[in-house]
């Protein structure tokens, strides 16, 4: 992979499960983080949180968006095989 590609693309390609059913929810989280980063000119750290299946979305968004400084995960589902887990 060419090192001149955007960091988001390199990070997204690292996870084969990324572009599926919950893609839109992750994009909403990432878009909100970017908006806040731009609005406050990067002067505040962005922390997101999620509970159960939302914790999985928070974890993926944190992996793929460098503007998110921290994620608080409450009772995350432990497997994508869990019926409550996001199915990518």
C-alpha positions in Angstrom: 0.0 0.0 0.0 1.3 3.4 -0.9 2.3 5.5 2.2 0.8 8.6 0.5 -2.7 7.3 0.9 -4.8 9.0 3.6 -4.5 7.6 7.1 -8.2 6.9 7.2 -8.0 4.7 4.1 -5.0 2.7 5.5 -6.8 2.3 8.8 -10.1 1.2 7.2 -8.4 -1.4 5.0 -6.8 -3.0 8.1 -10.2 -4.2 9.3 -12.1 -6.4 6.7 -15.3 -6.1 8.6 -15.6 -2.3 8.2 -17.9 -1.5 5.2 -21.1 -3.4 6.0 -24.4 -2.9 7.8 -23.3 -0.6 10.7 -21.1 1.5 8.4 -23.5 4.4 8.6 -23.5 4.5 12.4 -19.7 4.5 12.5 -19.7 7.3 9.9 -22.1 9.3 12.0 -19.8 9.0 15.0 -16.7 9.9 13.0 -18.4 12.8 11.3 -19.5 14.2 14.7 -15.9 13.8 16.1 -14.5 15.7 13.1 -17.1 18.4 13.4 -16.3 19.0 17.1 -12.6 18.9 16.4 -13.0 21.5 13.7 -15.5 23.7 15.6 -13.2 23.9 18.7 -10.0 24.0 16.6 -8.6 20.9 18.2 -8.5 22.5 21.6 -10.4 19.8 23.4 -10.0 16.0 23.5 -12.9 14.1 22.1 -14.1 11.1 24.2 -16.9 8.8 23.1 -18.7 6.1 25.1 -20.9 3.2 24.3 -22.7 0.5 26.1 -23.1 -3.2 24.9 -23.4 -3.1 21.1 -22.8 0.6 21.1 -19.4 0.0 22.8 -18.4 -2.0 19.7 -19.3 0.9 17.5 -17.4 3.3 19.8 -14.3 1.0 19.6 -14.4 0.8 15.8 -14.9 4.6 15.5 -11.9 5.2 17.8 -9.7 2.8 15.8 -10.6 4.6 12.5 -10.7 8.2 13.6 -7.5 9.8 14.9 -9.5 12.8 16.3 -11.1 10.6 18.9 -8.8 10.6 21.9 -10.6 8.1 24.1 -13.4 5.6 24.2 -15.3 4.5 27.3 -16.7 1.0 26.7 -19.4 -0.2 29.1 -20.3 -3.9 29.0 -19.2 -4.5 25.4 -20.4 -7.6 23.7 -17.5 -10.0 23.7 -18.2 -11.5 20.3 -19.7 -10.6 17.0 -21.5 -13.9 17.3 -23.6 -12.4 20.1 -27.1 -11.7 18.9 -26.9 -8.1 20.3 -23.6 -7.4 18.6 -23.3 -5.2 15.5 -23.2 -7.5 12.5 -20.8 -6.1 9.9 
